[in-house]
């Protein structure tokens, strides 16, 4: 597995590590920029890329002084040029420029572009044989076999940034995975954990993006509200960790203090705990195998008082079972699942469909689209496109 076959690591003692951030203006990207700024002596920035948020990209570039700053949206290039005039920073724009940024030599590439759009840049980074700190779970969901094969072929190491997978990475004894009884991913349950299905029908986008524990982007927040985020993470874990899918479980833990647990055959359970702040797993990925200081709030167990757990309610949150079924079915089903989910969540955020229609559209798309084994990037993109067309047609029926 690429995750546990580390490439040669550049030590801090040999000088600063070089870092590129693909998607620097998103939630993960902003947290990464904050950490790099706080630890500026330990890191040099090679590239920053953004989709449309050129104003924030300009501020980040002036702060971190990367070699190159890239705005994918060509209509925003002049703003980037004006904002960074005289800085000496190389400027680029367009889809191919993001791929070019991923190809630049760096010790660590943070892959934080949201959705299937991050697949090609992430693959390009992996092909460089470097460490890829991956926050884009959709890449593994869409094309896990391709990602892992490319990482193995290129001697690239994948480090997970998702708090749950990063937690597993911290407590999993990689040379004794045959002694693992089960891996437990925790889920906050989102903002509607105790809501009835009837009440959920009136959920607004504004309610859905207001997560009780985490500061996340809009798409990920909606995924958390439907529990699809945990379903995608279940699929991701199946690719990242060398255990059978049936050993992967999900447990609702509303406090979001324990991020994941690994149980061994002797009954021992190792858990990683921290305040719900993405800067902790990002920092571990940036500094691994060492650790760096973060501004994350330290845990006060007396103040916390108690930690609670419960089994996910699949009837109220069917997204989780749809994800597990897709994983078990194979033949590109997870690619279909992800494409349908992206279409449905976007439509919900545009107020085109209601909250409960998200999982309904995903389920219908999975029924209508015949998947097939994903053996190439072309296969993945073709199936993704077909699934999106079907999901979009289903959305139109809801209007």
C-alpha positions in Angstrom: 0.0 0.0 0.0 1.3 3.5 -0.9 0.2 4.8 2.5 2.6 2.7 4.5 5.6 2.5 2.1 7.2 5.9 2.9 9.4 7.7 0.5 12.6 9.2 1.7 11.7 12.1 4.0 13.4 15.4 4.0 14.4 16.2 7.6 13.9 19.6 9.1 17.5 19.4 10.1 18.5 19.4 6.4 16.6 22.7 5.9 13.0 23.8 5.3 10.6 21.4 3.5 9.1 22.6 0.2 5.3 22.6 0.0 2.7 23.2 -2.7 -1.0 23.7 -2.0 -3.5 22.7 -4.6 -6.6 24.6 -3.6 -5.2 27.1 -1.1 -8.3 29.3 -0.7 -10.6 26.5 0.4 -11.2 25.4 4.0 -8.2 23.0 4.1 -6.1 25.4 2.1 -6.7 28.3 4.4 -5.8 26.2 7.5 -2.6 25.0 5.7 -1.6 28.6 4.9 -2.1 29.5 8.6 0.2 26.7 9.7 2.9 27.5 7.1 2.8 31.1 8.2 3.2 30.2 11.8 6.1 27.8 11.0 7.7 29.8 8.2 11.3 28.8 9.1 10.4 25.1 8.5 8.7 25.5 5.1 9.2 27.2 1.8 6.2 27.4 -0.5 6.5 26.4 -4.2 3.0 26.9 -5.5 -0.4 28.1 -4.5 -3.5 27.4 -6.7 -7.1 28.6 -6.4 -10.2 28.2 -8.5 -11.9 31.6 -8.4 -11.1 33.4 -5.1 -8.4 35.6 -6.5 -8.5 38.2 -3.8 -7.6 35.7 -1.1 -5.0 34.1 -3.3 -3.3 37.5 -3.7 -3.2 37.9 0.1 -1.8 34.4 0.6 0.8 34.8 -2.0 2.0 38.1 -0.5 2.1 36.4 2.9 3.9 33.1 1.9 5.9 34.3 -1.2 5.5 31.2 -3.3 7.5 30.6 -6.5 4.2 30.6 -8.5 0.6 31.6 -7.9 -2.1 30.2 -10.1 -5.8 31.2 -10.6 -7.7 28.5 -12.6 -10.4 31.0 -13.7 -8.9 32.8 -16.6 -11.3 35.8 -16.2 -9.6 36.6 -12.8 -6.0 36.6 -14.1 -5.7 40.4 -14.5 -6.8 40.8 -10.9 -4.0 38.4 -9.9 -1.5 40.2 -12.0 -2.4 43.6 -10.6 -2.4 42.3 -7.0 1.0 40.7 -7.3 2.7 43.2 -9.5 6.4 43.7 -8.5 6.3 40.7 -6.2 8.6 38.6 -8.3 6.1 35.7 -8.1 5.4 33.8 -11.3 1.8 34.0 -12.4 -0.3 31.4 -14.4 -3.9 30.7 -15.2 -6.1 28.0 -16.7 -6.7 24.3 -16.1 -3.3 23.1 -17.4 -1.5 25.6 -15.1 -2.9 23.7 -12.1 -1.5 20.5 -13.5 1.8 22.3 -14.1 1.8 23.4 -10.4 1.3 19.8 -9.3 4.2 18.7 -11.4 6.7 21.1 -9.8 9.2 19.6 -7.5 8.1 19.8 -3.8 8.7 17.7 -0.7 5.0 17.8 0.1 1.9 18.5 -2.1 -1.3 19.3 -0.2 -4.1 18.1 -2.5 -7.1 20.2 -1.3 -9.1 20.8 -4.5 -12.7 19.8 -3.7 -14.5 17.1 -5.7 -13.6 15.2 -8.8 -12.0 18.3 -10.2 -9.0 17.5 -8.0 -8.4 14.1 -9.6 -6.0 15.1 -12.4 -3.9 17.5 -10.4 -3.6 14.9 -7.6 -2.5 12.2 -10.0 0.1 14.6 -11.4 1.5 15.2 -8.0 1.6 11.5 -7.2 3.5 10.9 -10.4 6.4 13.0 -9.1 7.2 10.4 -6.4 6.7 12.8 -3.5 4.5 13.0 -0.4 0.9 13.8 -1.3 -1.1 15.0 1.7 -4.6 14.3 0.4 -7.6 16.1 1.7 -9.7 15.3 -1.4 -11.5 12.1 -0.5 -13.4 12.2 -3.8 -10.1 11.2 -5.7 -9.9 7.9 -3.9 -13.7 7.4 -4.1 -13.7 8.0 -7.8 -10.5 6.3 -8.8 -8.9 4.6 -5.8 -7.4 1.8 -7.8 -5.7 4.2 -10.2 -4.5 6.5 -7.3 -2.9 3.6 -5.3 -1.4 1.9 -8.4 0.2 5.2 -9.5 1.5 5.9 -6.0 3.1 2.4 -5.8 4.6 2.7 -9.3 6.1 6.2 -8.6 7.2 5.5 -5.0 4.9 8.3 -3.8 3.5 8.3 -0.3 -0.1 9.3 0.4 -0.7 10.9 3.8 -4.4 11.4 4.7 -5.5 14.9 6.0 -9.1 13.9 6.8 -9.1 13.9 10.6 -10.5 10.4 10.7 -7.9 8.8 8.4 -5.1 10.9 9.9 -6.1 9.6 13.3 -6.0 6.0 12.0 -2.6 6.6 10.5 -1.3 7.9 13.9 -2.4 4.8 15.8 -2.3 2.0 13.2 0.7 -0.3 13.6 1.5 -0.7 9.9 3.6 -3.8 10.3 1.0 -5.7 12.2 -2.2 -5.0 10.2 -3.1 -8.7 10.4 -3.6 -8.2 14.1 -6.3 -5.5 13.5 -9.8 -6.6 14.6 -11.6 -3.5 13.3 -11.1 0.2 12.4 -13.8 2.6 13.8 -14.3 5.9 12.1 -16.2 8.4 14.2 -18.9 10.7 12.9 -20.3 13.8 14.6 -23.7 13.1 13.2 -24.0 16.5 11.7 -26.5 19.3 12.7 -29.6 17.1 12.2 -28.5 14.0 14.2 -31.8 13.8 16.2 -34.2 15.2 13.6 -37.0 13.1 12.1 -37.2 12.5 8.4 -40.3 14.6 8.2 -38.5 17.5 9.8 -35.6 17.1 7.5 -37.7 17.7 4.5 -37.7 21.4 5.3 -34.0 21.8 5.9 -32.5 24.9 4.2 -29.0 25.2 2.7 -28.1 27.7 5.4 -29.0 25.2 8.1 -27.1 22.4 6.4 -23.8 24.3 6.1 -23.8 25.2 9.8 -21.9 22.3 11.3 -21.9 22.1 15.1 -18.2 21.2 15.5 -16.2 21.7 12.4 -15.4 24.7 10.1 -15.8 23.2 6.7 -16.7 24.2 3.1 -20.3 24.2 2.0 -20.1 21.0 0.0 -18.4 19.0 2.8 -20.8 20.5 5.4 -23.8 19.2 3.4 -22.1 15.8 3.1 -21.7 15.7 6.8 -25.4 16.6 7.3 -26.5 13.6 5.2 -23.7 11.4 6.6 -22.5 10.9 3.0 -19.2 12.4 4.1 -18.7 9.4 6.4 -19.7 7.1 3.6 -17.1 8.6 1.4 -14.5 8.3 4.2 -15.5 4.7 4.6 -14.6 4.1 0.9 -11.4 6.1 1.3 -10.3 4.1 4.3 -10.8 0.9 2.3 -8.1 2.1 -0.2 -5.8 3.7 2.4 -5.5 0.9 4.9 -4.8 -2.8 4.3 -7.8 -4.3 6.0 -10.9 -5.9 4.6 -13.9 -3.6 4.1 -16.0 -5.6 6.7 -13.5 -4.5 9.3 -14.4 -0.9 8.8 -17.1 0.5 11.0 -18.7 3.9 11.7 -19.8 5.1 15.1 -21.6 8.4 15.8 -19.6 10.5 18.4 -21.2 14.0 18.7 -18.4 15.6 20.6 -15.8 15.0 17.8 -13.0 14.5 20.3 -12.1 10.9 19.3 -11.4 11.0 15.6 -11.0 7.3 15.0 -10.0 4.1 16.8 -8.2 0.9 15.9 -9.1 -2.3 17.8 -6.6 -5.1 17.9 -7.2 -8.9 18.3 -6.1 -8.8 21.9 -8.9 -6.3 22.8 -6.7 -3.2 22.9 -8.3 -0.1 21.3 -6.0 2.8 20.4 -7.7 6.1 19.8 -6.5 9.5 18.6 -8.1 12.4 20.4 -7.9 16.2 19.8 -10.1 19.2 19.6 -12.1 19.5 16.4 -9.7 21.6 14.4 -8.3 20.6 11.0 -5.0 22.2 11.8 -4.1 19.2 13.9 -4.2 16.6 11.1 -2.8 19.0 8.6 0.2 19.8 10.9 0.9 16.1 11.3 0.9 15.6 7.6 3.2 18.5 7.0 5.7 17.6 9.6 5.5 13.7 9.7 7.2 11.8 11.2 7.8 14.7 13.6 5.2 17.1 15.0 5.0 20.9 15.0 3.1 23.2 17.4 -0.4 24.3 16.4 -2.8 26.9 17.9 -5.4 24.2 18.4 -7.3 24.3 21.7 -5.9 21.7 24.1 -8.3 19.2 25.5 -9.7 19.7 29.1 -11.1 16.4 30.0 -12.7 17.6 33.2 -14.5 20.3 31.2 -15.5 17.8 28.5 -17.0 15.6 31.2 -18.2 12.7 29.1 -17.9 11.2 25.6 -20.9 9.5 24.0 -21.4 7.1 21.1 -24.2 5.6 19.2 -24.9 3.5 16.1 -25.8 5.5 13.0 -29.5 5.4 12.1 -29.4 4.1 8.5 -33.1 4.7 8.0 -32.8 8.4 8.7 -29.4 8.7 7.0 -29.4 6.2 4.1 -26.3 7.8 2.5 -24.0 5.7 4.7 -25.6 2.4 3.5 -25.5 3.6 -0.2 -21.8 4.2 0.2 -21.1 0.8 1.8 -23.2 -0.9 -0.9 -21.2 0.9 -3.6 -17.9 -0.2 -2.0 -19.0 -3.8 -1.8 -20.5 -3.8 -5.4 -17.3 -2.4 -7.0 -17.3 -2.1 -10.8 -17.2 1.7 -10.7 -20.1 2.1 -8.3 -18.3 4.4 -6.0 -17.5 6.6 -9.0 -21.2 6.8 -9.8 -22.0 7.5 -6.2 -19.6 10.4 -6.0 -20.8 12.0 -9.2 -24.4 11.8 -8.3 -23.7 13.2 -4.8 -21.8 16.2 -6.2 -24.7 17.0 -8.6 -27.3 16.5 -5.9 -25.5 18.6 -3.3 -24.9 21.4 -5.8 -28.5 21.4 -6.7 -29.6 21.5 -3.0 -27.2 24.4 -2.3 -28.9 26.2 -5.3 -32.3 25.5 -3.7 -33.3 23.4 -6.7 -34.1 20.3 -4.7 -34.9 19.6 -1.0 -32.6 18.0 1.5 -34.1 14.5 1.3 -33.9 14.5 -2.5 -30.1 14.3 -2.2 -29.9 10.7 -1.2 -32.9 9.8 -3.4 -31.2 11.1 -6.5 -28.0 9.3 -5.6 -29.9 6.0 -5.1 -31.8 6.4 -8.4 -28.6 7.2 -10.3 -26.9 4.1 -8.9 -29.9 2.1 -10.2 -29.9 3.6 -13.7 -26.1 3.7 -14.4 -24.3 0.5 -15.2 -20.8 0.7 -13.7 -17.7 -1.1 -14.9 -14.2 -1.7 -13.6 -12.1 1.5 -13.6 -8.8 0.7 -15.3 -7.8 4.1 -16.5 -8.4 7.8 -16.0 -10.4 7.8 -19.2 -12.7 5.1 -17.8 -13.2 7.1 -14.6 -14.0 10.3 -16.4 -16.4 8.6 -18.8 -18.4 7.0 -16.0 -18.3 10.2 -14.0 -19.7 12.2 -16.9 -22.4 9.6 -17.6 -23.4 9.5 -14.0 -23.6 13.3 -13.8 -25.9 13.4 -16.9 -28.3 10.9 -15.3 -28.2 12.7 -11.9 -28.9 16.1 -13.6 -31.8 14.7 -15.5 -33.2 13.4 -12.2 -32.8 16.9 -10.7 -34.8 18.4 -13.5 -37.7 16.1 -12.7 -37.7 17.5 -9.2 -38.1 21.1 -10.4 
